[in-house]
Amino acid sequence: MKKRLVLKTTAMAALASLALVGVAYAANPVLKIGFVGVTSGPAASWGISNQRSMETRAAWINETGGVKIGGTTYDVKIVAFDDQKDPKRAIAGMEKMAQEGIHYVVGPNVDDGAAAVRPVAEQKGIMYFPYAFPKELYTKPASNAILGMVANYQSGPAIYKYLMKEKGVKTAAFVAANESDPLSQRDSGMAAAKALGIKVVSGSVTYQVDATDFSPVLLPVLKTSPDLLVLSGVAPAQAPQLIRSAREMGFKGVISTETAQDANVLKEGAGKLADGFISVGGASTPQLASAKMKEFVTRYTKMFGEYNDESNTKVYALEYILETLKANPKGLADVKEFQKTMDSFEAPNPYMVGDAKLKYVGMTSFGQKRQVSVPLVVNVFKDGKFETLFVAQVD
């Protein structure tokens, strides 16, 4: 009898101990944040930078106890979908997010995809952060898209003004892939250049998205002898090919783009020929980067074995989502509450030194606050890496 009592007591103690362990190590409830974007093909590095930035930051948050929104602490889970730069797949990706009850999605990375998912986002109650430039996504009556970076019609004029002053640029030629994103960026770039007094000597030459030989494409363009060759909306995989072709054909002028690029891809594909190439960079220069940004870079590099400067910008979208939800936890279930919070939202910017703030901007470009505030950093490629050319701000 005594033996049975002892065994029973021991068993109960063991169960109690296991229950305490379960309480001590119980997982936090999960907050799912989606990513729908391109992670394969010539433009893959744009989306890969997005996804890796989100996964790095989520792992960091979870490792340090989660994120507290309202009275609940959550672990962050990134649900990713590769849309392969296909608008139909982007729609399927956004539908998947809706089915999983996800209200906040980062991406898509290109104009067609961002426009295609708009009806789904608005019908299903999803706020999404595209890296795409069509103004109609961010102007009324649209309300669910938030531009996650600086647009080409904001960066282009800043770059052209710099080149006019510092390099004496007076003429420009524009080359673009024959698809909607680059063509749209070409048109807005040409308009901005003309408005500043730069003469556009060539602006009608295009190439197919699967092109590999760019000499025939560039020949008529370079015959116009431009001071500046703009590679409008160029995909990271094709930028070094175009640069190499232009330089090997004898072009000595400036080459630029308003899209972000990958230093490793430029180094491997064009080497020294890419020196002097100007592009939009990440949002934190070494001078602006806080200790937290430096830790982010370290963690990202440890997770993936390399780092993409563009992630200095891509780290922001998840941060904006979480901080805005902290400011108004009702947004967890209702994106209208999120939208109401945006106009007055402000929080410390953890990735920049000084008193920089996270806030929504875009009144000048869109008439409403539908853009995250990140510095406009313009880079020049030199000796296998990017160097900061100048930094500006968008209102």
N, C-alpha and C positions, 0 to 999 in steps of 0.2 A: 504494500500500500504506500509506504513512504517512498519507495523507489519510483512508483508511478507518479506520485506527486512532484518529486524532484524533476523527473523528465518533462512533465507538463509545464512546470515553472520555467525550466530551461528553454523549452520550445517557445513559450510566450515571450520570454526575454529576448530571444533571438529575433522573433517577428517584430517586436517593438524596436529593436536595434535597426533592423532593415527599414522599418517605416521612417525612423529618424534620418537614416541615410538618404532615403528617397526625398524627404522634405528638404534636406540640406542641399541636394544636388538636382532638385526639380528644375526642369528647363523653364525659361520664361515663355509666355505666349509669343507666337511668331507674328511679326509684321512683314508681310510680303510686299516688295517693291519690284516692279517689272522693268525689263529692258527689252525693247524690240528694235533691232538695228542690224546693219550689215557687218558680218564677221567672216565673210569669205569673198574671194574675188579681188579685183584691183583696188577696191575701196575698203578692203577689210580692216586696215589699221585704224580707220575712224571709229568703227564699232567696237573693235577689240579694245581700244583705249577706254571707251565708255564702260564696257562690261568689266574689265579688269579694275578700273578705278572704283566701281561700285562694290565689287567683291572684296577688294582690299579694305575699303572703309567699313563694310559690313562685318568682316572678320575682326577688325580692330575694335569696333563697337561691342561686338559679342564677347570678345576676350576680356574686355574691361567691365563687363556686367550688364550690357544692354543699354537701351535708350529709354528714358522715362518720359512718357507722354501722359499728361493728366496724372492719375494716381496709379498707373500701371507701367511696369518695366517690360519692354519687349526685346526679343532677339530679332535682328533684321535678316531676312532671307531674300536673296536676289533670284528672281525667276527670269531666265534669259531665253530669248528666241531669235535665231538668225533669220532675218528676212531676205537674205541673199540679194539685197538691193532690188527686190521685186515688189512692186506695190501690192500685188495680190497676196503675197506671203506676209507683207506687213499687216494687211487687214486680218489675215488668219492669226497672226501673232497677237494683235490687239483683242481679237475675239477670245483667244485663249486666256488672256489676262482677265477679261471680264468674267469668264467662266470660273476662274479661280478667286473671284471676289477682290481683285486688285484694283485700287482706285488711283494709283500713282505709277506712271511708267516713264522711263527715260528713253528717248529716241522717238521716231526713226532719225537716221543720219542724213537723209537726202530729201529733196523737195517732193518728188513724186510719192514717196512713202508717207511723208508727213501729211500731205494733202489727202491721200487715200484713206488714212485712218481717222480723219476728222469726224465723219458721221458716226462711226462706232464709239469714239471717245465721248462725243456729246450725248449719244443715246444711252450709253452704259454708265455714265457718270465717272469718267476717267480724266484726270489731269495728266497731260503728257508734255515732256520737255524735248522737243525736236532740236536737232542741229541742222536746221533747214531754214531758208531765207524768205520764202514768199510772204509778203506783208499781210495778205488776206488771212493767214493763219492766226495773226495776232491782233488784227483790227476788228472792231465790232461789225457784225454781230458775233463773230467768233469769240470764244471766251475760255476754252479749255486747253489751249496750247501756250506754252511759255518758252521763248527762245533761250536756249541753254548756252549761247555764246555770242560773240560779236558778229553781226552780219556783214556781208561783203560790201553792202552799200553804206556801211559805217566805217569799215576798215579801208576800203578802196580810196576814198578821198584823202584820208590821213596819209596813206602810203604815197599817193601821187603828189600831194603837197610837199612831202619830205623830199621826194626825188627831184621835183622841180627846183627846190631850194638848194639841195646838197649836191645833186648830180647834173643839174642843168638840163633835165629832161624836157623836151619840147614836142616830141612826136612819139606816138605809141601804136603798136599793133596788137590785136587781140586774136587768140586762137582758142577754140573750144571743141570739146567732144560733141558729137551730133546727138545730144539728148537734152531733155528739158532743164536739168539742174545747171550744167555748165553754160548752156545757151542763155538762160536767164541771168546768170552771173556776168556773162559777157556783155549783155545789153545794158545792165545797170552800171557795169564798170566803164563802158564806153560813154554813157551819159554823164557819169561823174567826171571822167577825164575831159570831155568837151566843155563841161561847165566851168572847169578850172582853167581852160585856155590851152589844153594839150591838143594838138592836132592828131586825129586818128587816121593813120595812113593805110590801115588794113583792118577789117573787122568782119569779114564774111567767110573766112576759111575755117572749115571744120574737119574733124577726123572721126572715123568710126571707133566705137568704144573698144573693139577688139583689135585695133591697129597695133602693129609692132614695128613697122618701117615708117618713120616720120619725116624722112628727107623730102619725099614728094609733097608732103603737106606743107612743110616749112619753106620750100623753095620760093614760091610766089610771095610769101609774107616777108622774107628776108630781103627780097629784091627791092622792097619799099624803103629799106635802110632806117628802121625805127630806132629811136634812142632807147625805147623800152618795149620789151616783149612780154605781154601778160598772158599767162596760161590760165585762162578762166576756168574755175571749178575743177582743176586737174586732180585726178585720183592719185594717191601717193605712189602707186606702182608705175604710173605712166610719167610722172614728173621727171625722174632721172633720164628716161628715154628721150623725152622731148628736149631736155637741157643738153644732153650729150649730142644729139643730132644738130641742134642749133650751134653749139660751140665748134663741133667738127666741121660745120659748113662755114665757119669763119665769123660768126656773129660776136661782136665785142661789146654790145650794149648791156643794159641791165635786164635781167629776167625776174619776174615776180608773179605771185599769185595771192589771192585773198583767202585761200583755203589752208588749213593746217596740214603740215607734212611730217614725215617720219625721217629723222636724221639718219638712222641706220639704213633705211632703204635708199636714201640719197647717196650715202657713202658707198654702199655696195654697187649701186647702179650707175653712178656718174663720177664718183671720186672727186678729184681736184677740179673737174669741169663744173661741178656744182657750186664751187666757191663764189660768193657774191649773190647767190639766189636768195630772194626776199620772200618771206611768207609770214602768215599770222602764226604766232606762237602760243604757248601756254600762258595762263594768267598770272603766274608767279615767276619773276626773275629771281636770280640769287639775292639781289638786293632787297626784294620785297618779301621773300619767303620767310615765314615764321618757323619756329622750332617744330610746330606741328606739321607744317608742310614738309619739312625735311624728314620728319619721321614717316610721313605718308610715302615719300619717295623710297625710303629705306625698306619699308614694309612691302610696297609694290614690287620692288626689285627682288626682294627675298622670295616672294610668292611666285614670280613669273620669270625670273632670271634676266630681265631686262627692263628698261624704262622708256616710255615715250613722253617727250616733252609736252605733247598735247594733253596728257592727263593732268597737267597743272590746271587746265580749264575743266576737264571732264569730272574732276573730283567734286565740283560744286553742286551739281544737280541733286544728288542724294542729300547733301547737307542742307540745301534749301528746303527740300521736302520735309525732312525731319524737324528742322527748326521752326518751320511754319506750323507744323502739326503741334509742336510743343506750345506755340503761342495760342493755338486754338484747337484743342483736342477733338472738338466736334467734327473737325475735318476728316477724322479717321473714317467716318461713315458717310459724310456728305461733302462733296467737293465744292458746293456752293458756299459752305462755311470757310473753306480754304480760300476761295476767291475773295470773300469779304475781308479776310485778314490781310491780303496782299498789299492793299493800298497804304496801310499804316505800318506794315511789318518792318522791323529792324532788329538785327542781332549782331553781336560781335563777329567779325570775320576771323575764323581761327587760323586761316592759312596765310595771312599777311601781317607784317609787322605794323606797329602803330595802332591807330584807332579806327582802322577800316571797318566798314559795316557790310553785312549781308542785307540787301534790300532789292526790291523789284524796281526796274526802270522801264523805259520804252515810250514815255509820253511823246517825245519829239517824233519818233519814227512811226508809232502805232496809235497814238491818241489814248492809250491806256497802258497800265503797268503790266506788260506781258513779256518781260525779259529779265534774266538774272543779271545783277551788276557784277561784272568781272572786268579787270583791267584789259584794255586793248594792248597787247604786247606784240610788237612786230620784230621778227628775227631776221638775221642774215646768216647764211650757212658759210662756215669757214673751217678748214682743216678737220672735216669729219664731224662737226658738231654745230649747234646753233649758238649764236651770240645775240644778245639783245641790241636791237637798233634804236628803238624808242618805245615809250609807254604813253598811252593816252587813256581817256575815260569816255564812256558813252552815257548820255543822260536818259 
